[in-house]
Amino acid sequence: MKKDTKKAIALLSLVGTLGGYFFGANALNSLTFQMSPRIEKSQVEEIIEREKTKQGFDKNIEVRFNNVGINRAKKEDGRYVIMINERDLTRATVTHEAYHIVDGHVESYNRPLYFLMWEPKTAAYTFVDEMKRKLN
Ligand SMILES: [Zn+2]
């Protein structure tokens, strides 16, 4: 085999592995969100407080609801913000976004770290948390 071909195959398998890894995190998220109970807006604060207490995070987290399909956590001008699409309002969605903040994922935006570490970690955390709550 030519050297270039070998390199191309190595690169392709690396991309495939990383892609599969992220796809796995997304698939796990879909499953977790589907099995999680829908909640009311009035219950969001309690879920966030639970995650803050667990991680010893004592700063305020602001919640913004939207109807345009955005679920994400971010740090904006030093303030912590969770954006939630009302259509996706489940216990797990809130837990997921809160975890991104209390575990420090939004402190600086780093795309590779997000795809390779923060998202799979958060997906796994939220899935395990939902399973524990279901079994209790
Ligand atoms: Zn996430």
py3Dmol code that shows the C-alpha trace and the ligand (Angstrom):
import py3Dmol

protein = """\
ATOM      1  CA  MET A   1       0.000   0.000   0.000  1.00  0.00           C
ATOM      2  CA  LYS A   2       1.177   3.513  -0.781  1.00  0.00           C
ATOM      3  CA  LYS A   3       2.197   5.731   2.089  1.00  0.00           C
ATOM      4  CA  ASP A   4      -0.454   8.318   1.195  1.00  0.00           C
ATOM      5  CA  THR A   5      -3.156   5.665   1.154  1.00  0.00           C
ATOM      6  CA  LYS A   6      -2.097   4.463   4.584  1.00  0.00           C
ATOM      7  CA  LYS A   7      -2.210   8.006   5.878  1.00  0.00           C
ATOM      8  CA  ALA A   8      -5.657   8.562   4.381  1.00  0.00           C
ATOM      9  CA  ILE A   9      -6.962   5.372   5.979  1.00  0.00           C
ATOM     10  CA  ALA A  10      -5.492   6.331   9.351  1.00  0.00           C
ATOM     11  CA  LEU A  11      -7.068   9.773   9.114  1.00  0.00           C
ATOM     12  CA  LEU A  12     -10.429   8.364   8.038  1.00  0.00           C
ATOM     13  CA  SER A  13     -10.523   5.876  10.889  1.00  0.00           C
ATOM     14  CA  LEU A  14      -9.625   8.618  13.358  1.00  0.00           C
ATOM     15  CA  VAL A  15     -12.408  10.854  12.050  1.00  0.00           C
ATOM     16  CA  GLY A  16     -14.790   7.885  12.079  1.00  0.00           C
ATOM     17  CA  THR A  17     -13.918   7.018  15.659  1.00  0.00           C
ATOM     18  CA  LEU A  18     -14.357  10.564  16.905  1.00  0.00           C
ATOM     19  CA  GLY A  19     -17.570  11.004  14.894  1.00  0.00           C
ATOM     20  CA  GLY A  20     -18.949   7.752  16.257  1.00  0.00           C
ATOM     21  CA  TYR A  21     -18.051   8.820  19.756  1.00  0.00           C
ATOM     22  CA  PHE A  22     -19.988  12.075  19.431  1.00  0.00           C
ATOM     23  CA  PHE A  23     -22.868  10.333  17.652  1.00  0.00           C
ATOM     24  CA  GLY A  24     -23.013   7.931  20.606  1.00  0.00           C
ATOM     25  CA  ALA A  25     -23.324  10.831  23.035  1.00  0.00           C
ATOM     26  CA  ASN A  26     -26.153  12.311  20.965  1.00  0.00           C
ATOM     27  CA  ALA A  27     -27.945   8.976  20.728  1.00  0.00           C
ATOM     28  CA  LEU A  28     -27.664   8.585  24.496  1.00  0.00           C
ATOM     29  CA  ASN A  29     -29.046  12.115  24.946  1.00  0.00           C
ATOM     30  CA  SER A  30     -32.070  11.354  22.750  1.00  0.00           C
ATOM     31  CA  LEU A  31     -32.808   8.202  24.718  1.00  0.00           C
ATOM     32  CA  THR A  32     -32.430   9.997  28.066  1.00  0.00           C
ATOM     33  CA  PHE A  33     -34.638  12.936  27.056  1.00  0.00           C
ATOM     34  CA  GLN A  34     -37.322  10.582  25.755  1.00  0.00           C
ATOM     35  CA  MET A  35     -37.533   8.548  28.928  1.00  0.00           C
ATOM     36  CA  SER A  36     -37.481  11.601  31.180  1.00  0.00           C
ATOM     37  CA  PRO A  37     -40.789  13.020  32.474  1.00  0.00           C
ATOM     38  CA  ARG A  38     -42.031  16.354  31.166  1.00  0.00           C
ATOM     39  CA  ILE A  39     -41.972  19.082  33.765  1.00  0.00           C
ATOM     40  CA  GLU A  40     -43.543  22.489  34.342  1.00  0.00           C
ATOM     41  CA  LYS A  41     -41.587  25.733  34.200  1.00  0.00           C
ATOM     42  CA  SER A  42     -42.143  26.077  37.946  1.00  0.00           C
ATOM     43  CA  GLN A  43     -40.052  22.910  38.558  1.00  0.00           C
ATOM     44  CA  VAL A  44     -36.964  24.080  36.679  1.00  0.00           C
ATOM     45  CA  GLU A  45     -35.469  26.004  39.607  1.00  0.00           C
ATOM     46  CA  GLU A  46     -35.603  22.978  41.910  1.00  0.00           C
ATOM     47  CA  ILE A  47     -33.732  20.800  39.395  1.00  0.00           C
ATOM     48  CA  ILE A  48     -31.036  23.423  38.939  1.00  0.00           C
ATOM     49  CA  GLU A  49     -30.664  23.839  42.705  1.00  0.00           C
ATOM     50  CA  ARG A  50     -30.204  20.071  43.047  1.00  0.00           C
ATOM     51  CA  GLU A  51     -27.278  20.093  40.606  1.00  0.00           C
ATOM     52  CA  LYS A  52     -25.753  23.194  42.199  1.00  0.00           C
ATOM     53  CA  THR A  53     -25.850  21.565  45.635  1.00  0.00           C
ATOM     54  CA  LYS A  54     -24.347  18.312  44.325  1.00  0.00           C
ATOM     55  CA  GLN A  55     -21.340  20.121  42.829  1.00  0.00           C
ATOM     56  CA  GLY A  56     -21.029  22.875  45.429  1.00  0.00           C
ATOM     57  CA  PHE A  57     -21.731  25.562  42.834  1.00  0.00           C
ATOM     58  CA  ASP A  58     -23.027  28.730  44.487  1.00  0.00           C
ATOM     59  CA  LYS A  59     -23.466  31.232  41.661  1.00  0.00           C
ATOM     60  CA  ASN A  60     -26.771  32.243  40.139  1.00  0.00           C
ATOM     61  CA  ILE A  61     -27.984  30.492  36.983  1.00  0.00           C
ATOM     62  CA  GLU A  62     -30.463  32.372  34.841  1.00  0.00           C
ATOM     63  CA  VAL A  63     -33.033  30.441  32.795  1.00  0.00           C
ATOM     64  CA  ARG A  64     -34.346  31.688  29.459  1.00  0.00           C
ATOM     65  CA  PHE A  65     -37.146  29.871  27.688  1.00  0.00           C
ATOM     66  CA  ASN A  66     -37.534  29.936  23.927  1.00  0.00           C
ATOM     67  CA  ASN A  67     -39.583  28.410  21.148  1.00  0.00           C
ATOM     68  CA  VAL A  68     -36.882  28.192  18.546  1.00  0.00           C
ATOM     69  CA  GLY A  69     -35.335  24.852  19.459  1.00  0.00           C
ATOM     70  CA  ILE A  70     -32.305  25.957  21.410  1.00  0.00           C
ATOM     71  CA  ASN A  71     -31.159  24.021  24.478  1.00  0.00           C
ATOM     72  CA  ARG A  72     -27.794  25.112  25.724  1.00  0.00           C
ATOM     73  CA  ALA A  73     -25.768  26.380  28.626  1.00  0.00           C
ATOM     74  CA  LYS A  74     -23.385  29.306  28.384  1.00  0.00           C
ATOM     75  CA  LYS A  75     -21.515  32.003  30.208  1.00  0.00           C
ATOM     76  CA  GLU A  76     -22.424  35.463  29.017  1.00  0.00           C
ATOM     77  CA  ASP A  77     -20.732  38.575  30.422  1.00  0.00           C
ATOM     78  CA  GLY A  78     -19.847  36.628  33.556  1.00  0.00           C
ATOM     79  CA  ARG A  79     -23.410  35.384  34.060  1.00  0.00           C
ATOM     80  CA  TYR A  80     -24.453  31.754  33.784  1.00  0.00           C
ATOM     81  CA  VAL A  81     -27.372  31.149  31.456  1.00  0.00           C
ATOM     82  CA  ILE A  82     -29.425  28.108  30.502  1.00  0.00           C
ATOM     83  CA  MET A  83     -31.542  28.360  27.371  1.00  0.00           C
ATOM     84  CA  ILE A  84     -34.378  25.871  27.114  1.00  0.00           C
ATOM     85  CA  ASN A  85     -36.843  25.253  24.341  1.00  0.00           C
ATOM     86  CA  GLU A  86     -40.234  24.878  26.026  1.00  0.00           C
ATOM     87  CA  ARG A  87     -41.079  21.973  23.743  1.00  0.00           C
ATOM     88  CA  ASP A  88     -38.130  20.014  25.203  1.00  0.00           C
ATOM     89  CA  LEU A  89     -38.884  20.783  28.828  1.00  0.00           C
ATOM     90  CA  THR A  90     -38.083  17.512  30.615  1.00  0.00           C
ATOM     91  CA  ARG A  91     -36.285  16.833  33.870  1.00  0.00           C
ATOM     92  CA  ALA A  92     -33.292  15.462  31.942  1.00  0.00           C
ATOM     93  CA  THR A  93     -32.988  18.482  29.610  1.00  0.00           C
ATOM     94  CA  VAL A  94     -32.683  20.803  32.600  1.00  0.00           C
ATOM     95  CA  THR A  95     -30.332  18.436  34.456  1.00  0.00           C
ATOM     96  CA  HIS A  96     -28.162  18.183  31.320  1.00  0.00           C
ATOM     97  CA  GLU A  97     -27.786  21.925  30.801  1.00  0.00           C
ATOM     98  CA  ALA A  98     -27.318  22.611  34.528  1.00  0.00           C
ATOM     99  CA  TYR A  99     -24.574  19.980  34.655  1.00  0.00           C
ATOM    100  CA  HIS A 100     -22.658  21.709  31.831  1.00  0.00           C
ATOM    101  CA  ILE A 101     -22.496  24.785  34.069  1.00  0.00           C
ATOM    102  CA  VAL A 102     -21.874  23.296  37.518  1.00  0.00           C
ATOM    103  CA  ASP A 103     -19.175  20.963  36.162  1.00  0.00           C
ATOM    104  CA  GLY A 104     -17.344  23.915  34.599  1.00  0.00           C
ATOM    105  CA  HIS A 105     -17.850  23.218  30.871  1.00  0.00           C
ATOM    106  CA  VAL A 106     -18.851  26.760  29.971  1.00  0.00           C
ATOM    107  CA  GLU A 107     -15.912  28.535  31.589  1.00  0.00           C
ATOM    108  CA  SER A 108     -14.153  28.839  28.261  1.00  0.00           C
ATOM    109  CA  TYR A 109     -15.495  27.720  24.944  1.00  0.00           C
ATOM    110  CA  ASN A 110     -13.392  24.940  23.515  1.00  0.00           C
ATOM    111  CA  ARG A 111     -14.954  23.040  20.637  1.00  0.00           C
ATOM    112  CA  PRO A 112     -12.772  19.889  20.617  1.00  0.00           C
ATOM    113  CA  LEU A 113     -13.058  19.590  24.380  1.00  0.00           C
ATOM    114  CA  TYR A 114     -16.809  20.051  24.136  1.00  0.00           C
ATOM    115  CA  PHE A 115     -17.266  17.340  21.498  1.00  0.00           C
ATOM    116  CA  LEU A 116     -14.779  14.871  22.920  1.00  0.00           C
ATOM    117  CA  MET A 117     -15.238  15.328  26.613  1.00  0.00           C
ATOM    118  CA  TRP A 118     -17.954  17.609  27.929  1.00  0.00           C
ATOM    119  CA  GLU A 119     -20.835  16.363  25.796  1.00  0.00           C
ATOM    120  CA  PRO A 120     -20.165  12.620  26.279  1.00  0.00           C
ATOM    121  CA  LYS A 121     -19.557  13.204  30.004  1.00  0.00           C
ATOM    122  CA  THR A 122     -22.786  15.179  30.371  1.00  0.00           C
ATOM    123  CA  ALA A 123     -24.738  12.617  28.330  1.00  0.00           C
ATOM    124  CA  ALA A 124     -23.464   9.815  30.571  1.00  0.00           C
ATOM    125  CA  TYR A 125     -24.105  11.780  33.767  1.00  0.00           C
ATOM    126  CA  THR A 126     -27.682  12.663  32.807  1.00  0.00           C
ATOM    127  CA  PHE A 127     -28.465   9.114  31.677  1.00  0.00           C
ATOM    128  CA  VAL A 128     -27.208   7.593  34.941  1.00  0.00           C
ATOM    129  CA  ASP A 129     -29.073  10.248  36.946  1.00  0.00           C
ATOM    130  CA  GLU A 130     -32.346   9.499  35.134  1.00  0.00           C
ATOM    131  CA  MET A 131     -31.894   5.751  35.644  1.00  0.00           C
ATOM    132  CA  LYS A 132     -31.277   6.233  39.376  1.00  0.00           C
ATOM    133  CA  ARG A 133     -34.379   8.406  39.694  1.00  0.00           C
ATOM    134  CA  LYS A 134     -36.449   5.824  37.822  1.00  0.00           C
ATOM    135  CA  LEU A 135     -35.285   3.013  40.081  1.00  0.00           C
ATOM    136  CA  ASN A 136     -35.973   4.947  43.277  1.00  0.00           C
TER     137      ASN A 136
END
"""
ligand_1 = """\
1
ZN
Zn -24.889 19.150 26.138
"""
view = py3Dmol.view(width=600, height=400)
view.addModel(protein, "pdb")
view.setStyle({"model": 0}, {"cartoon": {"style": "trace"}})
view.addModel(ligand_1, "xyz")
view.setStyle({"model": 1}, {"stick": {}})
view.zoomTo()
view.show()
